[in-house]
């Protein structure tokens, strides 16, 4: 599949429970690239041929745990975007005009907190490494850091991905010019913001790129220890 819309999450879960393997494309931008290379039309048949032409590494096999957390995380991301838009408008208004937006901002913040609590609760039940990492990092208070860790564990493969792959995915280094295009195909700005939120909770301050990278290496070590026999 090229994508799994959030509203079809329950349908995808039902397929999984029937024993059907479900895969989705990691980067939708590849569709246009491959379509252009093979000169295929933008149609259902053309899209099928495009998907068949894409390398296997660009697809992710999903689980029920992933789909459940993904739906919650997408809701959280949407709320965060709305919250930021309201804050931007708030700063541009006069003091009297700001009073109109305050209730809306407060309502969004309460929804963000509620969804974050749901994400943290589900992550603790569905991802055994989640609680191990929280304990190892000593992050036990505040929702922002715990939600950010859940987002990273859901979308980033700390078990199988090499450190350099994680570095590219999270945008924690400046690429060499010759590999810049390949780098931006891998980079995920939303996960970069998640690792920044997690680092803020860990360091109790605004982190730099090196601090974020050191934290990612700690997480990978903790995951490896959790996966090790015995």
C-alpha positions in Angstrom: 0.0 0.0 0.0 1.2 3.6 -0.6 -0.4 4.8 2.6 -2.8 3.8 5.3 -5.3 6.7 6.1 -6.0 6.9 9.9 -9.7 6.3 9.3 -8.8 2.9 7.8 -6.8 1.8 10.8 -9.5 -0.6 12.1 -9.8 -2.2 8.6 -6.0 -2.7 8.4 -6.0 -4.3 11.9 -8.8 -6.6 10.9 -6.7 -7.8 7.9 -3.8 -8.4 10.3 -6.0 -10.5 12.6 -7.0 -12.6 9.6 -3.4 -13.4 8.9 -2.8 -10.9 6.0 0.5 -9.2 5.9 0.2 -5.4 5.5 3.0 -3.1 4.2 3.0 0.6 3.6 5.4 2.9 1.7 7.8 4.9 4.0 8.2 7.8 1.6 5.3 8.9 -0.6 7.6 11.2 -2.6 9.0 8.0 -4.2 5.8 7.6 -6.1 6.4 10.7 -8.3 10.1 9.9 -8.7 9.5 6.3 -9.9 6.5 7.4 -12.0 8.7 9.9 -13.9 11.6 7.5 -14.3 9.3 4.8 -15.9 7.0 7.3 -17.6 3.9 5.8 -16.1 0.5 7.5 -16.0 -1.0 8.8 -12.8 -3.8 6.2 -12.5 -4.7 3.2 -10.4 -2.9 0.8 -12.8 0.1 3.1 -13.0 0.3 3.4 -9.2 0.3 -0.4 -8.9 3.2 -0.6 -11.4 5.0 2.1 -9.5 4.7 0.3 -6.2 5.9 -2.9 -7.8 9.0 -1.0 -9.0 10.0 0.4 -5.6 12.7 -1.4 -3.6 11.6 -3.6 -0.7 13.5 -1.5 1.8 11.2 1.4 1.3 8.2 -0.6 2.6 7.4 -1.2 6.3 5.5 -4.3 7.5 3.0 -3.0 10.1 1.7 -4.6 13.3 -1.4 -3.9 15.3 0.6 -2.2 18.0 2.2 0.2 15.4 -1.2 1.0 13.8 -2.9 1.8 17.2 -0.1 4.1 18.3 0.3 5.6 14.8 -3.4 6.7 14.8 -2.9 8.4 18.2 0.4 10.0 17.2 -1.2 11.4 14.0 -3.9 13.0 16.1 -1.3 14.5 18.5 0.7 15.9 15.6 -2.5 17.5 14.1 -3.3 19.1 17.5 0.3 20.4 17.8 0.1 22.0 14.4 -3.2 23.7 15.3 -1.8 24.8 18.6 1.2 26.4 16.9 -1.0 28.1 14.4 -3.1 29.6 17.2 0.0 30.7 19.1 1.3 32.5 15.9 -2.0 34.3 15.5 -2.1 35.1 19.2 1.3 36.8 19.1 0.2 39.0 16.1 -2.9 40.3 17.9 -3.3 43.2 20.3 -3.8 42.5 24.0 -7.6 42.9 23.7 -7.9 40.7 20.7 -5.8 38.0 22.4 -8.6 37.4 24.9 -10.7 35.9 22.1 -8.1 33.2 21.3 -7.2 32.2 24.9 -10.1 29.8 25.4 -9.3 28.1 22.0 -5.6 27.7 22.9 -6.5 26.4 26.4 -8.9 23.8 24.9 -6.2 22.6 22.4 -3.7 22.3 25.2 -6.1 20.1 27.3 -6.7 17.9 24.2 -3.0 17.6 23.7 -2.5 16.5 27.2 -5.3 13.9 27.0 -4.0 12.4 23.8 -0.4 12.4 25.1 -1.6 10.4 28.2 -3.2 7.9 25.9 -0.1 7.5 23.8 2.1 7.0 26.9 -0.3 4.5 28.3 -0.5 2.4 25.1 3.3 2.6 24.5 3.9 1.2 28.0 1.6 -1.7 27.3 2.6 -2.4 23.7 6.4 -1.7 23.6 8.3 -3.5 26.4 11.4 -1.4 25.7 9.5 1.8 26.3 9.5 1.4 30.1 13.1 0.1 30.1 14.2 3.3 28.3 12.3 5.6 30.5 13.8 4.0 33.6 17.3 4.0 32.0 17.1 7.7 31.1 15.4 8.7 34.3 12.5 10.5 32.5 9.5 9.9 34.8 7.8 13.3 35.0 6.3 15.5 32.3 4.2 14.2 29.4 6.2 15.9 26.5 9.3 13.7 26.9 7.4 10.5 27.4 5.2 11.1 24.4 8.2 12.0 22.3 9.9 8.7 23.2 6.8 6.8 22.3 6.8 8.5 18.9 10.4 7.7 18.3 10.0 4.0 19.2 6.9 3.7 16.9 8.5 5.2 13.8 12.3 4.6 14.2 13.7 1.1 14.2 16.3 1.2 17.0 16.8 -2.6 16.8 17.8 -3.0 13.2 18.7 0.4 11.9 22.5 1.3 12.0 23.5 4.4 13.9 24.2 6.3 10.7 20.7 5.5 9.5 19.1 6.8 12.6 21.3 9.9 12.3 20.0 10.6 8.9 16.4 9.8 9.7 16.5 12.2 12.7 18.4 14.9 10.9 21.3 15.1 13.5 24.1 16.0 11.1 24.8 18.1 8.0 25.2 15.9 4.9 28.1 16.1 2.4 26.9 17.8 -0.7 27.3 14.7 -2.9 24.8 12.7 -0.7 22.5 15.6 0.1 19.6 14.4 -2.1 19.7 10.9 -0.6 19.9 12.4 2.9 16.7 14.4 2.5 14.9 11.3 1.2 15.5 9.7 4.6 15.1 12.7 6.9 11.9 13.1 8.9 11.4 16.5 10.3 8.6 15.3 12.7 10.9 12.8 14.3 13.6 15.5 14.5 11.2 17.5 16.5 10.3 14.5 18.7 14.0 13.8 19.6 14.3 17.5 20.4 11.4 17.3 22.8 12.8 14.2 24.4 16.2 15.8 24.8 14.6 18.9 26.4 13.0 16.6 29.0 16.3 14.7 29.5 18.7 17.7 29.7 16.2 20.1 31.3 17.3 22.7 28.7 17.2 23.4 25.0 19.6 20.8 23.5 22.1 21.2 20.7 22.5 18.6 17.9 25.4 16.8 19.7 23.3 16.3 22.8 20.4 14.9 20.8 22.8 12.5 19.1 24.3 11.3 22.4 20.8 10.7 23.7 19.8 8.7 20.6 22.9 6.5 21.1 21.9 5.9 24.7 18.4 4.8 23.6 19.9 2.4 21.0 22.1 0.9 23.7 19.2 0.5 26.1 17.1 -1.2 23.4 20.0 -3.5 22.6 20.3 -4.5 26.2 16.5 -5.1 26.4 16.7 -7.4 23.3 19.7 -9.3 24.5 19.0 -12.9 25.8 18.9 -13.1 29.6 
